[in-house]
């Protein structure tokens, strides 16, 4: 089974800075958050979320259910 994870950055409210519910819900801890447009000496208020190795996903959809903004879509093919 092929699993892909789509994250809509326009809906994500800035994990882990403001939310991180998906990261907490994932039993495999596959999410990575990093600052968007980071500049030295500045505090970043926008974070990007990604899954670098989708093969680690077990397809449980707990992240999808935990996201209050509906920014995550798990596709099982």
C-alpha positions, 0 to 999 in steps of 0.5 A, a space after each residue: 500500500 502506497 501512502 502519501 501525506 499532503 500538507 496544506 501550508 496555507 491552512 497549517 497554523 504554524 507547527 510547532 510554534 502554535 499548534 503541533 497536534 499532528 506531531 503529538 498524535 503521530 505514533 511513528 513521529 514522522 513529522 518535521 517542523 522547520 522555520 520558514 524564511 529564517 533570518 539570523 537574529 530574528 524570531 520566526 513566526 511561520 513554520 513549515 511542516 513536512 514528512 521527509 520519509 513517507 514510507 514510515 507512515 502506517 496510514 492510521 490518519 491520527 494526524 489528519 484527525 488531530 489537525 484542527 485546521 484540516 491541513 493534513 490529508 493522508 492518501 492511501 493508494 
